[in-house]
Amino acid sequence: MNIPVSLRLALRFSFSKTSGTFSSYATFLAIGGLSIGVCALILTSSIINGFDNIISEKLSNIEGSGRLVNIFGKTININEPVIDSLINSKPNLITPFTNGIALLRFGSKAEGIIIEGSDKAPPSLVNTYGINDGSIILGKGIAVSLNINVNDKVYLQSLSSSKPLSTIPKIKSFNVKGFFYSGLQEYDRSLAYVSLNDSRSLLSMNEGEISGLIFHDEKRSSKVEVQYPYYYENWKEKHELLFEWISLQRWPAYLMFGLIAIVGLVNLVAAISMIIIEKTKQIGILLAQGMPKSVLQHLFIIQGGFIGLIGSLFGGGLASVIIIVQLKYKIIKIPSDIYFMDQIPVSFDYLAFFVILMISTVLSLFVSWFPVRKLSNLEPAHALRY
């Protein structure tokens, strides 16, 4: 197989047997700097995507793909034609629910919570608990705060403001069936699930009254069309500020960690410059033998691209190892009360991985042109005297 002269010489210069030269150190620094930069960029992309995916999954498990409610916060009659037709269209994917504020009492302790009534457990609990009359499923944060255990008896007192203050508040006892942990403190410390009948009784709702509908059809979530006074909101719209914050953090993070890769590219320019200086005599010999300057320029550009490719592959490999280790062993922990989860989330993005590798390699070829330009003015006689 005939290998082009420029490629053969580039490989020879890259794997020169001569060690300890300044250019060889500069080459290793360029590879190391670019590896760290590429690794940092891939990890940044994986962590941001991980945060987005994990939070999206947690919120959709709790909120459903979307919810239909009355725009004025009033109760909805489940027998209304519009509501009845929606439920009958996909009964397995649409769940009526009620919610309201209540005071949870256990022993001498009490805490305000949000109760949600439904006959179907959320997707995150469907394989663990069922919702039955007289039982309650508490958020882990509530249980820890009040020191509640499974099978303990607790009392709920309705704090609904829809009834006159003179009305005697309703108090109902419940048996604690279990706990749920979403990693989202907003829910773990304030939310509890009871049956639809119990919530209606506690919130003084009539038979057939609900607070709204929960949709569990992700494909249909953005296509639900309802008329006034009903309002449909999916989980992403409800938590729009949170996802805007994640989006705002994405590009500054890429910019900051991209600077590390830029340092690696600067080291690459220095490495190519050092190689040209050290190989000036050999370059002069090649010019004297009639090798075109364009071939020599291609030689060093290829060498720069080769160094960039090695650095990119090392960086990509290192990032892949870190991601796999974190996914399997969950080594890096974070406070769940701040970041909505108790570990650094990572999600390997194949597209971002290959795009970052490709861009870093192409940029390596591009920046290699700057130190190579001076070869066009190099004369063989001057090179041989050097």
Buried (B, 14 or more C-beta within 10 A) or exposed (E): EEEEBBBEBBBEBBEBEEEEEEBBEBBBBBBBBBBBBBBBBBBBBBBBBBBBBBBBBBBBBBBBBBBBBBEEEEBBEBEEEEBEEBBEEEEEBBBBBBBBBBBBBBEEEBBEBEBBBBBBBBBBBEEEBBBBEEBBBBBBBBBEBBEBEEEBEBBBBBBBEEEEEEEEBBEBEBEBBBBBBBBBBBBBBBBBBBBBBBBBBBBBBEEBBBBBBBBBBBEBBEEBEBEEEBBBBBBBEEBEEBBEEBEEEBEEBBEEBBEBBBBBBEBBBBBBBBBBEBBBEEBBBBBEEEBEBEEBBBBBBBBBBBBBBBBBBBBBBBBBEBBEEBBEEEEEEEEBBEBBBBBBBBBBBEEBBEBBBEBBBEBBBBBBBEBBEEBEEBEBEEBBEE
